Amino acid sequence: MDLNLTRPDELLRLLCGRLKNERLAQQLTQAELALRAGLSVNTISSVEGARNVSFESIIRMAMVLGRSGEIEGLFKPKLESLHDLERYEESRSRQRIRKEKRR
């Protein structure tokens, strides 16, 4: 498998395909997943086909499939040193980045 995905649609197809494979591995029908996730069968079908996908639908499906922990791990700060932690804590109190004035 090529891990160097270059386009958003390729990554979306990969992730939606994995959701479908997880549903099948858990032996759930689209109708069962839809009922548990509070979505329509058409929405499940669209997500699995990577068509007209909302992030909320992906989250709902992942929660039902027991995979929400992986979504919660997205965009966690990379804290590899004490300096990184200090910078992260400091940035949490800021509301916006200020541009430097050009001279």
TAWO-V328362 format. One record per run of one state. SS is the DSSP state (a for helix, b for strand, c for the rest). FROM is the first residue (numbers start at 0). TO is the last residue. If there is no record, write none. Layout:
ss = [SS & SS]
from = [FROM & FROM]
to = [TO & TO]
//
This chain:
ss = [c & a & c & a & c & a & c & a & c & a & c & a & c]
from = [0 & 7 & 25 & 29 & 37 & 40 & 48 & 54 & 64 & 67 & 72 & 81 & 93]
to = [6 & 24 & 28 & 36 & 39 & 47 & 53 & 63 & 66 & 71 & 80 & 92 & 102]
//
